[in-house]
Amino acid sequence: MTEPAFVPLGVAVLSVSDTRTLETDTSGALIVSRLEEAGHRVVFRGIEKDELSAIRSRVGECCSNPEVDVVLVTGGTGVTRRDVTPEAIEPLVTKLIPGFGELFRWIS
């Protein structure tokens, strides 16, 4: 059986933080680095404040970009009132993968 050909994805990477900048966003930088090493294209990288409407708007813009196949969001997932990433993106999710988040948290 022949392996299917690798198809690079266009990826948007959004970090949610009230304190980070592109220069200090180590998690976003690591994600970008790993994506590029794997052969994918980073179409967008940005930082958004931890505000529900701002996050939802930015993710919506990324989803509307025909060059973007996947949107990865990091940060803003703590348990304080300021951490609203899950609530912001929930209505935008097109494919829910139960257990995936738990696996990521367990590994990290």
Secondary structure, DSSP 4 states (H G I P E B T S, - for coil): -PPPPP-PPEEEEEEE-SS--TTT-HHHHHHHHHHHHTT-EEEEEEEE-S-HHHHHHHHHHHHH-TT-SEEEEES--SSSTT--HHHHHGGG-SS--TTHHHHHHHH-
